[in-house]
Amino acid sequence: MNIDGKASITIQNQMRWLSKTLPETFSAKPIAARLVTGSLEASPESSSDLGSLLAIGRAYDPERVSGVRRPQIIAVSWGAAGHILRLIKPRVETRGWGKMSGARLSVLNVDFLDAGHWMGTGGTIRQIVAAEVENERECWLAVRQTTVVTLFRPIYGRIHTKAGASGRSAFASSMLDANPRASLTAQRTGSKSHSDVSFNPWFSRQIAVVDTLGFWSVWEVDTKYNHSKTDSEILVPKKTGGFYDCWVKDEASKTPEGGHFDGWYRIIWASNLSTIVVLNRRHISVFDIKAQSKLLGRIDIFPAGNTDWILDIQRSTADVSHLYVLTTSRIFWLEIIPAGEHKDDHIEAGGRILLSYFHFLSAEDETLKLAPLKSDKGKIHRSRPWGSS
């Protein structure tokens, strides 16, 4: 800043570069301010088993021979009880901000849309997750309800009409079909209810679920072929484990205290297809599932006497070995080290903290979420907390 209060040429150049590189951050201040204000006013009694209720994924168009065969879709919960899955094919538009000609942002316009619907019998939708694998046919979507996880492979391209109990469809005909393929009940996993579901980012036919007591399992979609024209798909168990098994087996370690215990657990793949991370409000464990489920290590992010909560976890958009963990006071940057690997400083398999940073938002707000941003310029990425809707 110059003496006369005007921004220096260097700052102006940096702002110009930022508006072109990450235009979504340039004019987001008024929007972010409203989101933060809204999150501070959110009820502290929000449900602990809720995950993301909006996901952006892909549908598969089997009849298109050229052009976009995997149109982008938005999946949201819908209906008075949030029990209906609504799939939307939006129109992609490019927007700018006044005189800032270098800043352009692609947005999804839902004013003119084609919407498909699915309604199961599992009650309110608790989480919607889209698979990350960039495979033309493997366009998977998972919906978690209290006692069942349903896998979908959305299809686009022809008119779909689903008949209801009365012979009529409760929804208008659409070119989008949710196309449910397999389901996993809490009874099969031996759970009362599920807390989280996650796709394997390298193999989207594999999912991991964890329940409200910390028991987790990995399942894989298997196709059953028959003589009819329609084949069915089922989920086959692969690996199982328990979050607290490691404390029981390790005689030198005491079972962790149940402080902040509310049934909140998360499960996520990191580093490679045989390494998963399971966490609750206070503790983080890294497991190797290549042969048998084996604890690689624990990552302690809280010092003794600390009362913070873990609120969210996300994988880095730049490095699959890196995770971001959001707590009520900090953002942690973690590195996950798989089995058979070690770093130059002789750190064994498991994980370590690379960096932590105060986010200076309300420690009482349990609705904060992480949203890593992906940049095409080098390995620049940002993490920002968002207020839950």
BELCORZI-V995188 format. One record per pair of residues at least 24 apart in sequence whose C-alpha atoms are under 7 Angstrom apart, sorted by sequence separation. I is the first residue (numbers start at 1). GAP is how many residues later the second one is. D is the distance in Angstrom with one decimal. If there is no record, write none. Layout:
i = [I,I]
gap = [GAP,GAP]
d = [D,D]
This chain:
i = [53,89,122,154,155,216,217,332,88,89,122,153,154,216,331,332,88,89,122,152,153,215,216,330,331,88,152,153,215,282,330,331,87,88,152,153,214,215,281,282,330,331,86,87,151,152,214,281,329,330,86,87,150,151,329,86,151,329,85,86,150,151,329,84,85,150,84,85,149,150,329,84,148,149,243,328,83,148,149,148,147,148,147,83,83,82,83,81,82,326,147,146,147,77,146,246,271,213,239,270,271,182,184,212,214,270,288,181,182,212,241,298,299,182,212,240,296,297,299,239,296,297,210,311,317,210,314,316,210,311,312,317,116,209,312,115,208,114,116,118,114,115,116,117,318,116,275,140,286,271,70,138,270,271,271,131,133,132,133,195,196,198,200,131,133,195,196,197,198,133,196,202,53,55,57,131,200,53,54,55,56,51,52,53,55,50,51,52,49,50,60,60,23,59,23,24,58,20,23,19,20,19,60,61,63,59,60,61,59,60,61,59,49,48,49,48,44,40,44,40,39,39,39,38,39,36,35,36,35]
gap = [24,24,24,24,24,24,24,24,25,25,25,25,25,25,25,25,26,26,26,26,26,26,26,26,26,27,27,27,27,27,27,27,28,28,28,28,28,28,28,28,28,28,29,29,29,29,29,29,29,29,30,30,30,30,30,31,31,31,32,32,32,32,32,33,33,33,34,34,34,34,34,35,35,35,35,35,36,36,36,37,38,38,39,40,41,42,42,43,43,44,46,47,47,48,48,49,49,50,50,50,50,51,51,51,51,51,51,52,52,52,52,52,52,53,53,53,53,53,53,54,54,54,55,55,55,56,56,56,57,57,57,57,58,58,58,59,59,60,60,60,61,61,61,61,61,62,63,64,64,65,66,66,66,66,67,68,68,69,69,69,69,69,69,70,70,70,70,70,70,71,71,71,73,73,73,73,73,74,74,74,74,75,75,75,75,76,76,76,77,77,77,79,80,80,81,81,81,82,82,83,83,84,94,94,94,95,95,95,96,96,96,97,146,214,215,216,321,322,322,325,326,328,348,349,349,350,351,351,352]
d = [6.0,5.8,6.8,4.5,6.6,5.8,6.3,4.4,6.4,5.4,6.6,6.6,5.3,5.4,5.6,6.6,5.8,6.5,6.3,6.1,5.5,6.0,5.9,6.4,5.2,4.5,5.5,6.4,4.3,6.1,5.3,6.4,5.4,6.6,4.2,6.8,5.8,6.0,5.2,6.1,4.4,6.6,6.7,5.0,5.9,5.4,4.9,4.6,5.9,5.4,5.9,6.1,6.9,5.7,6.1,4.7,5.3,6.6,5.6,6.7,5.9,6.0,7.0,6.8,5.1,4.3,5.8,6.3,5.5,6.4,5.7,4.7,6.8,5.0,6.9,4.6,6.6,5.5,6.4,4.3,5.8,5.8,4.9,5.4,4.2,5.2,5.2,6.0,5.9,6.8,5.0,5.4,6.4,6.4,6.2,6.5,5.2,6.2,6.8,5.8,4.1,5.8,6.9,4.2,6.5,5.4,6.7,6.0,5.4,6.2,6.3,6.7,6.1,6.6,6.5,6.9,6.0,4.5,6.3,6.8,4.8,6.9,6.7,6.5,6.7,6.8,6.7,6.6,6.5,6.8,5.8,5.7,5.6,6.9,6.4,6.1,7.0,6.3,4.9,6.4,6.9,6.4,5.8,6.8,5.9,6.7,6.2,6.9,5.8,6.4,6.5,6.8,6.7,7.0,6.5,5.8,5.8,5.5,6.2,6.2,6.6,6.5,6.2,6.8,6.9,5.8,5.5,7.0,6.0,6.1,6.6,6.4,6.9,6.0,5.3,5.9,6.8,5.2,6.1,5.8,6.6,6.0,5.2,5.3,6.0,5.0,4.6,5.9,6.9,6.2,6.2,6.4,5.2,5.8,6.3,6.6,5.6,5.4,6.3,6.8,5.0,5.2,6.3,5.9,6.8,4.7,4.8,4.9,5.2,5.9,5.5,6.0,5.5,6.7,6.1,5.9,6.8,7.0,6.6,5.9,6.8,6.5,4.5,6.6,6.4,6.8,6.6,5.7,5.3]
